[in-house]
Amino acid sequence: MPTILCVDDEKNIIELEKLYLEKEGYSVEVAYDGKLALDKYRAIKPAAIILDLMLPGMDGFEVCRRIRQESDVPIIMLTARDQDVDKIVGLELGADDYLTKPFNPRELVARVKAVLRRYSPTPKTKQLSVGDITVDLDRREVTAGKNQVELRTKEFDLLAVLAQHPGIVLTRERLLEIAWGYDFAGETRTVDVHVAHLRKKRAGAKTQIETISGVGYKLVS
């Protein structure tokens, strides 16, 4: 089973995460500060990382930023602060998901399974084309015209879902359910942030993600 790196300075949180993840058969490595987290990540190359924001020394934001310079490994952020700004900054730095403490450990396991499932999908169709956008599901590559577009894991997953339903309006809740692998009310801001990322990276492409006010998004050429 995949190895999960759990990073938190609260040992009781680490033990809770470890207990539930190992019950599901995952191998678990732990780190109690940001520097050790980076060392462990580089040494073991985990399949996913559960990363607390409030760490001594180097905080979770900086750890995420540095890891994203090297890898697209799935990162689930944990925060004790129920503030949108923390969640948005985490997503902007490249986190794939987040949970607010206190959390249900079963939900955490479900989130881990979801990011791993989306990170290694088994698509039925190899390539999707909508206008001048081509999404290669096997290679996880996107081209706009003749130009390749570099996307992070969740950005690719979101675009792939939209490309599988060209011209069809998908609600934020539906996009969250398909691309992230779970249905969690109230977290639709995650979708908005990733759509904004996609629009910036695909500037100049004829095919665009259109906002349907009060409903969701659709991919149009």
Rosetta blueprint (number, residue, H / E / L):
1 M L
2 P L
3 T E
4 I E
5 L E
6 C E
7 V E
8 D L
9 D L
10 E L
11 K H
12 N H
13 I H
14 I H
15 E H
16 L H
17 E H
18 K H
19 L H
20 Y H
21 L H
22 E H
23 K H
24 E L
25 G L
26 Y L
27 S E
28 V E
29 E E
30 V E
31 A E
32 Y L
33 D L
34 G H
35 K H
36 L H
37 A H
38 L H
39 D H
40 K H
41 Y H
42 R H
43 A H
44 I H
45 K L
46 P L
47 A L
48 A E
49 I E
50 I E
51 L E
52 D E
53 L L
54 M L
55 L L
56 P L
57 G L
58 M L
59 D L
60 G H
61 F H
62 E H
63 V H
64 C H
65 R H
66 R H
67 I H
68 R H
69 Q L
70 E L
71 S L
72 D L
73 V L
74 P L
75 I E
76 I E
77 M E
78 L E
79 T E
80 A L
81 R L
82 D L
83 Q L
84 D H
85 V H
86 D H
87 K H
88 I H
89 V H
90 G H
91 L H
92 E H
93 L L
94 G L
95 A L
96 D L
97 D E
98 Y E
99 L E
100 T E
101 K L
102 P L
103 F L
104 N L
105 P H
106 R H
107 E H
108 L H
109 V H
110 A H
111 R H
112 V H
113 K H
114 A H
115 V H
116 L H
117 R H
118 R H
119 Y H
120 S L
121 P L
122 T L
123 P L
124 K L
125 T L
126 K L
127 Q E
128 L E
129 S E
130 V E
131 G L
132 D L
133 I E
134 T E
135 V E
136 D E
137 L L
138 D L
139 R L
140 R L
141 E E
142 V E
143 T E
144 A E
145 G L
146 K L
147 N E
148 Q E
149 V E
150 E L
151 L L
152 R L
153 T H
154 K H
155 E H
156 F H
157 D H
158 L H
159 L H
160 A H
161 V H
162 L H
163 A H
164 Q H
165 H L
166 P L
167 G L
168 I L
169 V L
170 L E
171 T E
172 R H
173 E H
174 R H
175 L H
176 L H
177 E H
178 I H
179 A H
180 W H
181 G L
182 Y L
183 D L
184 F L
185 A L
186 G L
187 E L
188 T L
189 R H
190 T H
191 V H
192 D H
193 V H
194 H H
195 V H
196 A H
197 H H
198 L H
199 R H
200 K H
201 K H
202 R L
203 A L
204 G L
205 A L
206 K L
207 T L
208 Q E
209 I E
210 E E
211 T E
212 I E
213 S L
214 G L
215 V L
216 G E
217 Y E
218 K E
219 L E
220 V E
221 S L
